[in-house]
Amino acid sequence: MAEKTPEEMREAVLAIREKMAAAAREAGRAPAEIQLCAACKTRTAETVAASAALPIDVFGENHVQELCANFDAGAYCGKPSHFIGHLQTNKIKKVLGRASLIQSVGSEHLLTAIEKEAAKAGIVQNVLLEVNIGGGESKSGVSPEALWPLLDAAAAQEHIRVKGLMAIPPVNDDDAQNRRYLAAVHDLFVKAGERGYSNVEMQTLSMGMSGDYENAIREGATLVRIGTAIYGERDYSKK
């Protein structure tokens, strides 16, 4: 499957929106509660700008270089951009001011570095804490048990506001197992919100991608990150 044409993207986004709404209603939720984040890794600024005219709420970037290029080119057309990939501490400066939300804060080391750079810039940076719900060694994020000390550390920062959690469950063909992982993240999300920190607002639960976003919505996601289903297969030879 090659990259989609603008018309194919439009049809894809409308179909995704319909499935999102159906999954929300099935769970007794309002479809308007769930945001669609277009994961635009490797896409050109022209492709991203063309998709910005569609009912996409926010754009998610995995690489700092691509966030900078697309943001500076105006490719998001005024819509918010989030950073959803692995963030190296030496690139935080470039993300601040471009990403309204850093979704992938999965260590106290990164948290402290963001606090330091945000303080220098005189801003408060919104973040999500990333949970490694499946325990895979190749996955980033903290274990469910380590979420609590990370949340405690985040709540102590002056220039960081925690807005929720993010997770990438293991790829799993077992629908029931997939939903168990997603439900476990939602349980952490609820418990984190009950801690009562003044600068922690559990507003955003970012989970679900092209293969499991309907399940994620059924289990409480407020934001789903979808790339391939919107844009088609990625062509890594261009990067």
N, C-alpha and C positions, 0 to 999 in steps of 0.2 A: 504494500500500500504506500503510494507516494504521498508527498505533502499535498494537502487539499487546496483546491482553488478557493477564491473568496466565496463563491456560491456554495461550494461544498462545506466550507467552514460555517456559513450561515445556517445551512440545514442541520449540520452536526450540533451546533449550539442550541438551536431550537429543540432538537430531539433530546439533548441532555437536560435542558430545562424542564421538558415535559416529564422525563423520568425522575428528576429531582423532586418535582412537585408531587408526583404520584407517591414516591417513597415517603415524603413528608406527611402527606395526608394519611397514608397507611399507619404512620406512627402517631397520628393525632396531633400533628404539628402544622403550623402555618408555613406554606412554601416560602413566604417572604423572609422567614427566619434564617434561611440558608444561603450563604454567598457562594458564587462560582468564582474560583480563582483559576485563571488560565496559566498553566505552567509552560512558559514559552522558551524553555532551554533550546538553544541552537537556532531559534527562528530569527529571521532578518527583521530589521526595524520596519521595513515595508509590510511584512506579513503581520507583525504585531499591530501596527497602525490600522491595517485593514480589519483585524479582528476587534479592535477597540470600538468599532461602530456597532458591534453585536451586544446582546444582553449578558456581558461579562462584567462582574463587579470589581475585580481586582486582578492584577498581573503578578505572578510569582516567578522570581528569577533564582536559578541555582548558582550562577557564576557572577562574581562581582563585575568582571569586565563587561558582561552582557547587560547587567543592570545599568552600569554607567553609560554604555553606548545607547541603549534604548531610551533611558531617561533623558539624556542630554539631547537626543534627536527628537524628543517630544512624541515618541511612538505610543505612549500610553494615553495620549489625548486627554490628559487631565484626570484620568482614573488612578486610583492608588496603586502603588507597587510595593510588594513584599519581598523580602529575601527569604528563600525557603531551603537553600542549600547549606553545605558545610562552610562556615565562615572562619577564615584565618584571622588571627588577631591583628596582623599587620595590614589588613585590608578594611578594618572597621571604619576608619575615617571616610573612605569612599562610599560606604553604605549609609552613614548618617546623613540625613537630609534628602536622601534619595528613596530609601525604604521607609514607609510609614510604620511598618511592623517587621521586626526580625523574628521569624517563626522558629528558628532552629538553634535556640540556646540550650545546649546540652551539657554544660560543665561550668563549675564555679570559676575556672580559669577564664573562660570566655566572658562570663558575666562580669567579672572584675574589670576586664579589659574594656568592655563596652561602657561600664560606669565611668572609667577614667577618661575615655575619649568624649563621652557625652558631656561630662563636666567641663572639659576644655572647650567644647563647642557651645556650652551654655544652653543645652537642650535636654529634654527628658525623652528618652527613647522607649517606645513601646516594644515589648517582646512577648513571645510565647516560650514556654519551657518545653523542651523536646524529651519525650519519654521513649525509651527503647523497650517497647512492650513485649517483644518476642525474645529478647535476650541474645540476639545474634551478635557475634563478635564483630562482624563487618558493619554493623549499623551504629549510627551515632545516637546520642541521647543518653539519659541516665536511666538506671533501673527503676522500677516502681518504688522500691524501698529508698533509693537515693534521691527521689524527687523531693522528699520533705526537707532534708538539709539544704538542697538547692533553693527551694522556695523560701526557706528561712533567710538564706543569704541574699536572695533577690529582694525580699521585703525590706532589708536593711539598707538598700541603696537609695541615694537621693535622686539620681538621674535616670532611673529605670522604673518602668511601670509594667508589671506583669498583667497581661490581658487574657491569658489562657494557656492551653496546652496544645502541643502538636505531636503526632505520632505517625509512624509508617509500620503497620502490622506486617508480619512475614507474608510473602506471597504464598497463598494457600488455596488449593483447589477445593478444599473442604469448606463449604458455605457455613456450616455450623461453627467450625473452629474459627473461621474468619470473624464471625459475629461475636464470638467469645472474647477475642482479642479487643475488638472495637468496644464492646460493652465494658471491658476492664479499664480501658482508657477513660470512658465516660464516668465510671465510678471514681477514678482518681480526680477527675475534673470537678465533680460534685464535692468531694471531700476537701479539695484544695480551696474551693470557694467558702467552705464552712469554717476556715481557719480565722477569718475575720481581720486580715491585715488591711490597713488603711490604703495602701498603694498596690493592692492586688485585687483585680476585678476579673473574675472568670467569665468573660464575655464570649471568647472565641475558642471553639474546639475544632482544630484543623486536623481532619483525618479523612481518608477516602481518596482514591485516585481513579484513573480510567477503569480499572478492573473491579473496584469494590465500592464506588461512591454511593450506590443505592443502599447497600448494607450499612455504610457509615452513617447515612442520614437516619436510617431506621434506629440506629443505636445512639443518636444524639449529636452528631456532627453539626456544627454551625457554619463550617466552611469546607468545601471539597476542592482538591487541587487536581485539575485535569489538563493533560497535555496532548497525548497521542489522539485521544478521541475527538479533540477539537481540530488539531492541526495536521494529523496524519503522522506517519512514521518519521522519525528524525533522520536527517542526513548528516552524520558526523564528519563526513569527508569535507564539509564546508568550513569546519572549525579547525 
